Amino acid sequence: MNGYAVRRIRRRARRSIYKGFLVTALIFLIVSVIVMTAKMLSFSISGNLFHQFKSIELPAMLSGTKTADLDHGWNLILVNSKNRIPGDYEAELIQLSNGKQVDERIYPELQEMFDAARADGLHLFVSEGYRTREEQQLLLDEKTEAYEMEGHSKSEAEKLAKQWVAVPGFSEHQLGIAVDINADHAGSTDDEVYTWLAENSWQYGFIKRYPSDKTEITGTINEPWHYRYVGKEAAREIVSQEVCLEEYVEMLE
């Protein structure tokens, strides 16, 4: 073997060693990043940082919304597109005969209202009560998808869906003190039930949460089936003054 061949072999060997070193260094770097990331995630999940972040929704951070407070009592907590549910909020749930759940603190008045409606010959039921965060997200996704199927772009579909379905963390249904009430069509019409509720619900501490003439304030389209518990005194004042919950809470400030 001549000197040229020997030099070629040595150069190839050096290149091979150099490539091996680079590959090893790259693998070491990737592994280090993975390990560090895992440690950071583990810390966040096990520490208070995770709990603090969990209570802050992305839409809230982007839009500058705030956490709803309980200054005026649990029954007057204001949750809407600008006020998110506190991270430590917990509903005191009780299950209705049809499987739906509500906060047990509103149950006596809810039952009283249903008894009165049935005594007047109406057939009605709670079609929705408490929702988990996951259920709220699923509902929003389904509504968005429905609008996309109609031909709207994704951004347009999301905007339209949010007019009907609140973003998780911003829905009264997650409080357990709001209910959707509908007619049992075997005995009553929607108009009969909605009219009775609009005229009588305040006597039992409930208000029509999203009136058609308050959409610009509530940010939600008219929902004649959605009723929110605020307590008998507050409900009477809200109805007599023809204001929505946002306006009433502002009057209390």
Backbone as CSV, one residue per row, in Angstrom:
resi,resn,N_x,N_y,N_z,CA_x,CA_y,CA_z,C_x,C_y,C_z
1,MET,0.863,-1.191,0.000,0.000,0.000,0.000,0.898,1.240,0.000
2,ASN,0.662,2.169,-0.975,1.524,3.345,-1.059,1.086,4.428,-0.063
3,GLY,1.886,5.484,0.006,1.621,6.548,0.976,0.314,7.276,0.715
4,TYR,-0.070,7.429,-0.562,-1.316,8.124,-0.905,-2.516,7.369,-0.375
5,ALA,-2.487,6.064,-0.557,-3.603,5.230,-0.090,-3.726,5.289,1.420
6,VAL,-2.579,5.284,2.081,-2.597,5.358,3.552,-3.217,6.666,4.018
7,ARG,-2.848,7.773,3.326,-3.402,9.081,3.711,-4.917,9.133,3.498
8,ARG,-5.373,8.500,2.387,-6.819,8.476,2.115,-7.562,7.728,3.225
9,ILE,-7.013,6.617,3.633,-7.643,5.823,4.691,-7.708,6.619,5.988
10,ARG,-6.587,7.337,6.285,-6.562,8.117,7.522,-7.592,9.253,7.481
11,ARG,-7.702,9.916,6.279,-8.685,11.000,6.164,-10.104,10.482,6.344
12,ARG,-10.405,9.344,5.737,-11.729,8.747,5.894,-12.006,8.394,7.349
13,ALA,-11.000,7.891,8.020,-11.160,7.524,9.420,-11.460,8.752,10.272
14,ARG,-10.706,9.861,9.979,-10.943,11.092,10.736,-12.361,11.636,10.493
15,ARG,-12.775,11.587,9.194,-14.123,12.066,8.874,-15.180,11.220,9.574
16,SER,-14.952,9.918,9.602,-15.895,9.010,10.257,-16.004,9.319,11.740
17,ILE,-14.839,9.558,12.364,-14.820,9.881,13.792,-15.528,11.210,14.045
18,TYR,-15.296,12.195,13.159,-15.895,13.518,13.296,-17.419,13.444,13.170
19,LYS,-17.898,12.672,12.152,-19.338,12.500,11.977,-19.952,11.806,13.187
20,GLY,-19.246,10.809,13.678,-19.750,10.095,14.844,-19.878,11.026,16.040
21,PHE,-18.884,11.896,16.195,-18.916,12.855,17.293,-20.106,13.805,17.156
22,LEU,-20.356,14.294,15.934,-21.468,15.205,15.709,-22.805,14.531,15.992
23,VAL,-22.971,13.305,15.531,-24.211,12.572,15.760,-24.438,12.364,17.258
24,THR,-23.356,11.963,17.955,-23.457,11.744,19.394,-23.836,13.026,20.122
25,ALA,-23.204,14.145,19.723,-23.497,15.436,20.359,-24.941,15.855,20.113
26,LEU,-25.421,15.619,18.883,-26.796,15.982,18.545,-27.791,15.165,19.358
27,ILE,-27.529,13.872,19.469,-28.416,13.004,20.256,-28.441,13.441,21.715
28,PHE,-27.249,13.760,22.240,-27.142,14.211,23.630,-27.940,15.501,23.842
29,LEU,-27.867,16.414,22.859,-28.580,17.681,22.961,-30.093,17.452,22.968
30,ILE,-30.575,16.584,22.075,-32.009,16.296,21.989,-32.510,15.675,23.279
31,VAL,-31.752,14.686,23.792,-32.138,14.022,25.033,-32.186,15.021,26.184
32,SER,-31.213,15.935,26.229,-31.163,16.929,27.300,-32.378,17.843,27.268
33,VAL,-32.759,18.258,26.055,-33.924,19.131,25.913,-35.187,18.418,26.375
34,ILE,-35.324,17.139,25.986,-36.502,16.357,26.379,-36.579,16.218,27.896
35,VAL,-35.442,15.914,28.520,-35.403,15.741,29.968,-35.753,17.038,30.686
36,MET,-35.184,18.157,30.219,-35.455,19.447,30.845,-36.925,19.835,30.699
37,THR,-37.487,19.580,29.509,-38.904,19.892,29.279,-39.798,19.075,30.191
38,ALA,-39.465,17.789,30.336,-40.251,16.901,31.200,-40.217,17.388,32.646
39,LYS,-39.047,17.829,33.082,-38.917,18.320,34.459,-39.744,19.581,34.673
40,MET,-39.720,20.478,33.665,-40.482,21.721,33.770,-41.977,21.444,33.820
41,LEU,-42.434,20.519,32.963,-43.849,20.159,32.951,-44.248,19.520,34.264
42,SER,-43.382,18.668,34.776,-43.667,17.995,36.041,-43.805,19.011,37.164
43,PHE,-42.937,20.001,37.157,-42.996,21.040,38.186,-44.280,21.841,38.077
44,SER,-44.636,22.213,36.835,-45.832,23.021,36.637,-47.077,22.282,37.059
45,ILE,-47.125,20.984,36.751,-48.318,20.211,37.065,-48.450,19.979,38.562
46,SER,-47.331,19.799,39.234,-47.380,19.486,40.664,-47.421,20.719,41.544
47,GLY,-47.079,21.874,40.990,-47.031,23.071,41.808,-48.213,23.989,41.599
48,ASN,-48.197,25.107,42.305,-49.288,26.060,42.206,-49.368,26.704,40.841
49,LEU,-48.240,26.737,40.126,-48.223,27.370,38.820,-49.257,26.739,37.914
50,PHE,-49.373,25.417,37.961,-50.356,24.721,37.118,-51.776,25.148,37.470
51,HIS,-52.083,25.205,38.755,-53.433,25.544,39.174,-53.776,26.982,38.815
52,GLN,-52.779,27.864,38.891,-53.023,29.245,38.530,-53.254,29.361,37.035
53,PHE,-52.469,28.658,36.237,-52.604,28.738,34.785,-53.896,28.085,34.328
54,LYS,-54.274,27.003,35.006,-55.472,26.266,34.617,-56.709,27.138,34.705
55,SER,-56.727,28.052,35.646,-57.903,28.880,35.838,-57.969,30.047,34.866
56,ILE,-56.920,30.238,34.059,-56.889,31.336,33.104,-57.106,30.791,31.708
57,GLU,-58.207,31.129,31.077,-58.502,30.641,29.750,-57.730,31.462,28.729
58,LEU,-57.366,30.829,27.619,-56.654,31.523,26.563,-57.435,32.716,26.045
59,PRO,-58.754,32.575,25.768,-59.502,33.728,25.309,-59.464,34.868,26.304
60,ALA,-59.430,34.525,27.592,-59.404,35.564,28.613,-58.093,36.337,28.562
61,MET,-56.992,35.620,28.378,-55.693,36.271,28.332,-55.588,37.164,27.106
62,LEU,-56.179,36.731,26.006,-56.076,37.480,24.770,-56.967,38.705,24.772
63,SER,-58.133,38.614,25.396,-59.091,39.705,25.327,-59.072,40.614,26.550
64,GLY,-58.272,40.277,27.543,-58.168,41.125,28.721,-59.370,41.034,29.631
65,THR,-60.049,39.892,29.665,-61.191,39.735,30.559,-60.715,39.525,31.991
66,LYS,-61.681,39.503,32.893,-61.326,39.380,34.312,-62.077,38.221,34.955
67,THR,-61.660,37.880,36.151,-62.315,36.810,36.894,-63.532,37.364,37.619
68,ALA,-64.654,36.674,37.468,-65.880,37.105,38.144,-65.696,37.019,39.659
69,ASP,-66.323,37.937,40.366,-66.194,37.917,41.834,-67.519,37.556,42.498
70,LEU,-67.443,37.287,43.774,-68.624,36.908,44.560,-68.984,37.998,45.564
71,ASP,-68.638,39.223,45.242,-68.856,40.335,46.172,-70.322,40.506,46.549
72,HIS,-71.210,40.189,45.626,-72.641,40.379,45.887,-73.357,39.069,46.207
73,GLY,-72.578,38.021,46.450,-73.153,36.727,46.783,-73.089,35.757,45.617
74,TRP,-73.139,34.461,45.925,-73.024,33.437,44.886,-74.141,33.522,43.858
75,ASN,-75.306,33.988,44.297,-76.451,34.046,43.390,-76.372,35.200,42.394
76,LEU,-75.483,36.141,42.620,-75.360,37.291,41.728,-74.003,37.342,41.029
77,ILE,-73.282,36.240,41.026,-72.014,36.207,40.309,-72.278,36.461,38.823
78,LEU,-71.514,37.358,38.234,-71.714,37.733,36.834,-70.682,37.038,35.957
79,VAL,-71.162,36.099,35.165,-70.295,35.375,34.234,-70.806,35.623,32.822
80,ASN,-69.929,36.144,31.986,-70.258,36.383,30.582,-68.961,36.390,29.781
81,SER,-68.981,36.907,28.568,-67.786,36.867,27.722,-66.640,37.705,28.276
82,LYS,-66.911,38.570,29.259,-65.879,39.413,29.843,-65.502,39.002,31.268
83,ASN,-66.265,38.092,31.831,-66.031,37.661,33.216,-66.013,36.142,33.292
84,ARG,-64.839,35.581,33.547,-64.692,34.130,33.573,-64.961,33.580,34.977
85,ILE,-65.293,32.319,35.018,-65.573,31.643,36.281,-64.286,31.515,37.099
86,PRO,-64.318,31.820,38.379,-63.108,31.671,39.212,-62.598,30.232,39.174
87,GLY,-61.304,30.072,39.190,-60.712,28.741,39.110,-61.076,27.831,40.253
88,ASP,-61.382,28.404,41.409,-61.712,27.584,42.578,-63.217,27.474,42.815
89,TYR,-64.010,27.900,41.834,-65.463,27.844,41.996,-65.945,26.402,41.934
90,GLU,-66.823,26.032,42.858,-67.378,24.687,42.864,-68.880,24.745,43.071
91,ALA,-69.612,24.072,42.182,-71.065,23.993,42.326,-71.409,22.889,43.321
92,GLU,-72.494,23.099,44.080,-72.967,22.102,45.033,-74.113,21.346,44.362
93,LEU,-73.782,20.280,43.652,-74.719,19.651,42.718,-75.705,18.667,43.338
94,ILE,-76.888,18.663,42.722,-77.920,17.686,43.048,-78.513,17.223,41.723
95,GLN,-78.883,15.969,41.641,-79.399,15.418,40.387,-80.919,15.461,40.342
96,LEU,-81.440,15.908,39.187,-82.886,15.951,38.988,-83.387,14.582,38.540
97,SER,-84.700,14.437,38.481,-85.287,13.137,38.142,-84.943,12.678,36.732
98,ASN,-84.636,13.630,35.831,-84.294,13.251,34.448,-82.789,13.104,34.227
99,GLY,-82.026,13.174,35.318,-80.583,12.977,35.208,-79.770,14.255,35.113
100,LYS,-80.414,15.386,34.826,-79.702,16.654,34.770,-79.308,17.084,36.182
101,GLN,-78.301,17.944,36.272,-77.833,18.409,37.573,-77.928,19.923,37.689
102,VAL,-78.182,20.391,38.907,-78.175,21.825,39.205,-77.537,21.998,40.578
103,ASP,-77.192,23.225,40.886,-76.684,23.517,42.228,-77.836,23.316,43.213
104,GLU,-77.584,22.573,44.260,-78.663,22.246,45.205,-79.245,23.479,45.886
105,ARG,-78.522,24.588,45.869,-79.026,25.806,46.505,-80.187,26.428,45.735
106,ILE,-80.346,26.093,44.459,-81.455,26.648,43.689,-82.608,25.642,43.571
107,TYR,-82.376,24.436,44.033,-83.369,23.378,43.833,-84.743,23.674,44.447
108,PRO,-84.828,24.160,45.696,-86.153,24.407,46.288,-87.003,25.365,45.444
109,GLU,-86.422,26.487,45.015,-87.170,27.461,44.208,-87.461,26.917,42.811
110,LEU,-86.540,26.138,42.256,-86.770,25.542,40.937,-87.966,24.591,41.006
111,GLN,-88.026,23.779,42.049,-89.137,22.849,42.213,-90.440,23.605,42.446
112,GLU,-90.368,24.659,43.231,-91.543,25.487,43.507,-92.088,26.086,42.207
113,MET,-91.186,26.563,41.346,-91.599,27.144,40.070,-92.238,26.097,39.156
114,PHE,-91.662,24.919,39.106,-92.208,23.858,38.264,-93.576,23.397,38.781
115,ASP,-93.727,23.340,40.085,-95.011,22.957,40.659,-96.091,23.962,40.258
116,ALA,-95.736,25.238,40.300,-96.694,26.287,39.947,-97.054,26.217,38.463
117,ALA,-96.049,25.993,37.617,-96.289,25.913,36.169,-97.180,24.717,35.845
118,ARG,-96.932,23.614,36.477,-97.738,22.410,36.228,-99.156,22.580,36.758
119,ALA,-99.284,23.318,37.854,-100.620,23.597,38.386,-101.423,24.442,37.410
120,ASP,-100.724,25.225,36.589,-101.375,26.046,35.565,-101.562,25.271,34.260
121,GLY,-101.292,23.976,34.295,-101.547,23.134,33.140,-100.412,22.997,32.154
122,LEU,-99.228,23.475,32.505,-98.087,23.408,31.583,-97.297,22.108,31.751
123,HIS,-96.721,21.669,30.654,-95.851,20.497,30.649,-94.457,20.982,30.235
124,LEU,-93.500,20.903,31.125,-92.166,21.445,30.871,-91.114,20.613,31.587
125,PHE,-89.877,20.809,31.192,-88.790,20.054,31.814,-87.477,20.822,31.676
126,VAL,-86.518,20.491,32.519,-85.176,21.088,32.441,-84.390,20.305,31.394
127,SER,-84.130,20.944,30.265,-83.402,20.272,29.191,-81.891,20.369,29.376
128,GLU,-81.458,21.326,30.176,-80.024,21.449,30.460,-79.828,22.177,31.769
129,GLY,-78.855,21.703,32.541,-78.520,22.351,33.807,-77.020,22.575,33.868
130,TYR,-76.389,21.931,34.838,-74.939,22.066,34.990,-74.198,21.364,33.856
131,ARG,-73.144,22.013,33.368,-72.267,21.406,32.370,-70.829,21.451,32.868
132,THR,-70.078,20.412,32.559,-68.647,20.423,32.843,-67.946,21.251,31.777
133,ARG,-66.709,21.567,32.019,-65.911,22.309,31.045,-65.811,21.519,29.736
134,GLU,-65.627,20.208,29.859,-65.482,19.358,28.677,-66.764,19.342,27.855
135,GLU,-67.907,19.287,28.524,-69.190,19.296,27.824,-69.417,20.629,27.116
136,GLN,-68.996,21.709,27.759,-69.139,23.033,27.152,-68.272,23.144,25.897
137,GLN,-67.052,22.620,25.966,-66.153,22.658,24.810,-66.717,21.837,23.655
138,LEU,-67.252,20.674,23.965,-67.834,19.814,22.933,-68.994,20.511,22.240
139,LEU,-69.823,21.183,23.023,-70.966,21.897,22.463,-70.506,23.016,21.532
140,LEU,-69.482,23.738,21.937,-68.948,24.816,21.104,-68.355,24.261,19.813
141,ASP,-67.625,23.167,19.916,-67.031,22.534,18.738,-68.104,22.075,17.755
142,GLU,-69.168,21.493,18.280,-70.247,20.996,17.425,-70.953,22.142,16.715
143,LYS,-71.171,23.252,17.428,-71.832,24.408,16.823,-70.943,25.026,15.752
144,THR,-69.642,25.103,16.025,-68.697,25.638,15.046,-68.676,24.775,13.794
145,GLU,-68.628,23.471,13.985,-68.607,22.537,12.862,-69.880,22.660,12.020
146,ALA,-71.001,22.879,12.682,-72.276,23.019,11.967,-72.243,24.236,11.047
147,TYR,-71.677,25.327,11.528,-71.566,26.530,10.697,-70.571,26.322,9.552
148,GLU,-69.514,25.587,9.809,-68.558,25.282,8.743,-69.222,24.446,7.654
149,MET,-70.087,23.523,8.061,-70.800,22.683,7.102,-71.738,23.507,6.227
150,GLU,-72.146,24.672,6.737,-73.016,25.557,5.968,-72.224,26.398,4.965
151,GLY,-70.900,26.288,5.017,-70.074,27.006,4.054,-69.286,28.174,4.608
152,HIS,-69.392,28.407,5.908,-68.640,29.507,6.522,-67.180,29.097,6.718
153,SER,-66.287,30.083,6.687,-64.877,29.805,6.976,-64.764,29.450,8.447
154,LYS,-63.622,28.897,8.832,-63.447,28.479,10.235,-63.579,29.665,11.183
155,SER,-62.959,30.797,10.826,-63.023,31.970,11.704,-64.444,32.508,11.792
156,GLU,-65.160,32.517,10.678,-66.548,32.980,10.684,-67.423,32.033,11.494
157,ALA,-67.188,30.727,11.321,-67.971,29.720,12.038,-67.762,29.856,13.551
158,GLU,-66.526,30.089,13.974,-66.236,30.237,15.400,-66.937,31.466,15.970
159,LYS,-66.921,32.554,15.205,-67.563,33.793,15.655,-69.069,33.611,15.792
160,LEU,-69.678,32.967,14.810,-71.122,32.728,14.855,-71.490,31.777,15.992
161,ALA,-70.677,30.737,16.169,-70.957,29.756,17.218,-70.927,30.395,18.599
162,LYS,-70.023,31.331,18.813,-69.875,31.967,20.119,-71.034,32.912,20.445
163,GLN,-71.862,33.224,19.441,-73.058,34.013,19.710,-74.119,33.154,20.405
164,TRP,-73.988,31.840,20.245,-74.954,30.909,20.820,-74.379,30.101,21.978
165,VAL,-73.097,29.787,21.880,-72.467,28.917,22.878,-71.273,29.641,23.502
166,ALA,-71.251,29.728,24.816,-70.157,30.407,25.516,-68.871,29.585,25.470
167,VAL,-67.762,30.288,25.475,-66.453,29.636,25.553,-66.323,28.974,26.926
168,PRO,-65.749,27.774,27.003,-65.567,27.120,28.308,-64.891,28.064,29.307
169,GLY,-65.443,28.108,30.505,-64.921,29.023,31.518,-65.718,30.313,31.592
170,PHE,-66.605,30.525,30.584,-67.394,31.745,30.516,-68.890,31.431,30.403
171,SER,-69.265,30.209,30.745,-70.655,29.783,30.613,-71.352,29.674,31.965
172,GLU,-72.554,30.237,32.053,-73.337,30.131,33.286,-73.683,28.686,33.618
173,HIS,-73.765,27.847,32.598,-74.109,26.452,32.851,-73.046,25.755,33.701
174,GLN,-71.829,26.265,33.668,-70.770,25.679,34.495,-70.909,26.088,35.962
175,LEU,-71.793,27.054,36.227,-72.046,27.480,37.602,-73.046,26.567,38.289
176,GLY,-73.950,25.988,37.494,-74.986,25.139,38.076,-76.213,25.900,38.530
177,ILE,-76.239,27.219,38.309,-77.385,28.022,38.758,-78.172,28.590,37.579
178,ALA,-77.942,28.036,36.407,-78.695,28.413,35.208,-79.285,27.146,34.606
179,VAL,-80.492,27.262,34.074,-81.167,26.101,33.489,-81.811,26.478,32.159
180,ASP,-81.845,25.525,31.248,-82.620,25.662,30.023,-83.921,24.911,30.249
181,ILE,-85.040,25.605,30.073,-86.355,25.012,30.318,-87.141,24.976,29.016
182,ASN,-87.602,23.807,28.650,-88.350,23.650,27.403,-89.681,22.948,27.630
183,ALA,-90.517,22.996,26.599,-91.841,22.391,26.683,-91.785,20.908,26.355
184,ASP,-92.588,20.151,27.071,-92.855,18.769,26.696,-93.979,18.865,25.668
185,HIS,-93.621,18.675,24.410,-94.559,18.928,23.322,-95.763,17.995,23.318
186,ALA,-95.747,16.998,24.172,-96.917,16.119,24.285,-98.074,16.839,24.968
187,GLY,-97.746,17.936,25.684,-98.806,18.630,26.404,-98.787,20.139,26.299
188,SER,-97.660,20.722,25.869,-97.552,22.177,25.782,-96.709,22.592,24.578
189,THR,-96.877,23.835,24.158,-96.058,24.383,23.082,-94.928,25.198,23.688
190,ASP,-93.904,25.469,22.886,-92.796,26.295,23.356,-93.294,27.675,23.772
191,ASP,-94.157,28.271,22.956,-94.653,29.619,23.250,-95.379,29.668,24.587
192,GLU,-96.150,28.631,24.884,-96.889,28.601,26.157,-95.924,28.582,27.341
193,VAL,-94.901,27.752,27.236,-93.926,27.630,28.327,-93.089,28.890,28.459
194,TYR,-92.589,29.393,27.334,-91.731,30.586,27.380,-92.504,31.810,27.884
195,THR,-93.772,31.932,27.501,-94.586,33.058,27.957,-94.822,32.977,29.466
196,TRP,-95.135,31.782,29.954,-95.368,31.621,31.387,-94.107,31.952,32.177
197,LEU,-92.964,31.464,31.715,-91.705,31.716,32.414,-91.378,33.207,32.441
198,ALA,-91.568,33.880,31.312,-91.257,35.311,31.235,-92.117,36.115,32.203
199,GLU,-93.347,35.658,32.432,-94.272,36.395,33.294,-94.174,36.005,34.767
200,ASN,-93.722,34.798,35.048,-93.802,34.307,36.431,-92.494,33.897,37.099
201,SER,-91.444,33.668,36.327,-90.210,33.113,36.906,-89.617,33.969,38.014
202,TRP,-89.781,35.289,37.930,-89.183,36.183,38.923,-89.716,35.912,40.331
203,GLN,-90.938,35.414,40.411,-91.526,35.130,41.727,-90.782,34.021,42.464
204,TYR,-90.002,33.257,41.719,-89.270,32.118,42.288,-87.750,32.339,42.256
205,GLY,-87.364,33.577,41.951,-85.945,33.924,41.986,-85.197,33.732,40.686
206,PHE,-85.918,33.482,39.597,-85.276,33.264,38.291,-85.572,34.417,37.335
207,ILE,-84.619,34.705,36.457,-84.822,35.735,35.436,-84.475,35.177,34.061
208,LYS,-85.136,35.718,33.046,-84.758,35.402,31.671,-83.412,36.082,31.444
209,ARG,-82.381,35.285,31.284,-81.017,35.825,31.297,-80.657,36.629,30.055
210,TYR,-81.180,36.251,28.908,-80.773,36.911,27.668,-81.976,37.448,26.898
211,PRO,-82.551,38.570,27.349,-83.700,39.170,26.658,-83.304,39.665,25.261
212,SER,-84.276,39.699,24.362,-84.003,40.102,22.982,-83.559,41.557,22.864
213,ASP,-83.998,42.414,23.808,-83.649,43.835,23.730,-82.371,44.175,24.500
214,LYS,-81.678,43.152,25.024,-80.456,43.400,25.785,-79.232,42.703,25.169
215,THR,-79.354,42.260,23.932,-78.275,41.507,23.290,-76.957,42.274,23.252
216,GLU,-77.022,43.577,22.996,-75.793,44.375,22.919,-75.079,44.437,24.264
217,ILE,-75.814,44.271,25.343,-75.219,44.321,26.680,-74.769,42.933,27.132
218,THR,-75.624,41.939,26.944,-75.286,40.588,27.400,-74.297,39.901,26.466
219,GLY,-74.307,40.310,25.187,-73.421,39.679,24.213,-73.943,38.341,23.727
220,THR,-75.183,38.004,24.094,-75.770,36.721,23.718,-77.136,36.935,23.068
221,ILE,-77.385,36.208,22.003,-78.658,36.291,21.302,-79.796,35.811,22.203
222,ASN,-80.976,36.356,21.958,-82.168,36.007,22.736,-82.323,34.500,22.907
223,GLU,-82.437,34.072,24.176,-82.649,32.659,24.496,-83.839,32.568,25.447
224,PRO,-85.047,32.373,24.916,-86.247,32.354,25.761,-86.329,31.158,26.697
225,TRP,-85.424,30.209,26.535,-85.427,29.010,27.383,-84.417,29.072,28.521
226,HIS,-83.494,30.041,28.481,-82.387,30.092,29.436,-82.755,30.974,30.631
227,TYR,-82.845,30.346,31.809,-83.196,31.076,33.022,-82.109,30.928,34.078
228,ARG,-81.869,32.028,34.750,-80.770,32.111,35.716,-81.328,32.455,37.095
229,TYR,-80.863,31.738,38.096,-81.273,32.023,39.464,-80.475,33.200,40.018
230,VAL,-81.184,34.192,40.586,-80.523,35.337,41.217,-81.069,35.588,42.617
231,GLY,-82.129,34.868,42.994,-82.782,35.107,44.280,-84.043,35.937,44.071
232,LYS,-85.021,35.759,44.935,-86.327,36.395,44.752,-86.272,37.923,44.801
233,GLU,-85.506,38.462,45.727,-85.429,39.929,45.848,-84.800,40.552,44.609
234,ALA,-83.667,39.992,44.179,-82.977,40.528,43.005,-83.828,40.344,41.749
235,ALA,-84.486,39.207,41.623,-85.319,38.944,40.446,-86.451,39.956,40.352
236,ARG,-87.066,40.270,41.484,-88.156,41.243,41.502,-87.661,42.617,41.049
237,GLU,-86.493,43.036,41.520,-85.943,44.342,41.154,-85.529,44.372,39.685
238,ILE,-84.930,43.294,39.205,-84.488,43.237,37.814,-85.679,43.337,36.862
239,VAL,-86.751,42.630,37.179,-87.943,42.653,36.327,-88.655,44.006,36.408
240,SER,-88.792,44.547,37.599,-89.508,45.820,37.763,-88.768,46.978,37.102
241,GLN,-87.442,46.909,37.095,-86.646,47.972,36.485,-86.302,47.689,35.019
242,GLU,-86.712,46.524,34.542,-86.499,46.136,33.143,-85.025,46.237,32.756
243,VAL,-84.176,45.637,33.582,-82.740,45.610,33.309,-82.290,44.162,33.196
244,CYS,-81.100,43.969,32.650,-80.515,42.625,32.605,-79.542,42.484,33.771
245,LEU,-78.983,41.322,33.942,-78.104,41.083,35.092,-76.887,41.991,35.067
246,GLU,-76.321,42.217,33.879,-75.153,43.106,33.775,-75.474,44.490,34.309
247,GLU,-76.625,45.007,33.931,-77.028,46.355,34.374,-77.304,46.356,35.874
248,TYR,-77.932,45.317,36.364,-78.281,45.262,37.789,-77.024,45.217,38.654
249,VAL,-76.076,44.373,38.277,-74.831,44.271,39.045,-74.092,45.600,39.034
250,GLU,-74.115,46.272,37.894,-73.455,47.578,37.810,-74.127,48.582,38.744
251,MET,-75.428,48.483,38.897,-76.153,49.381,39.811,-75.747,49.133,41.261
252,LEU,-75.320,47.916,41.564,-74.942,47.572,42.928,-73.531,48.042,43.295
253,GLU,-72.741,48.376,42.274,-71.351,48.777,42.523,-71.294,50.106,43.279
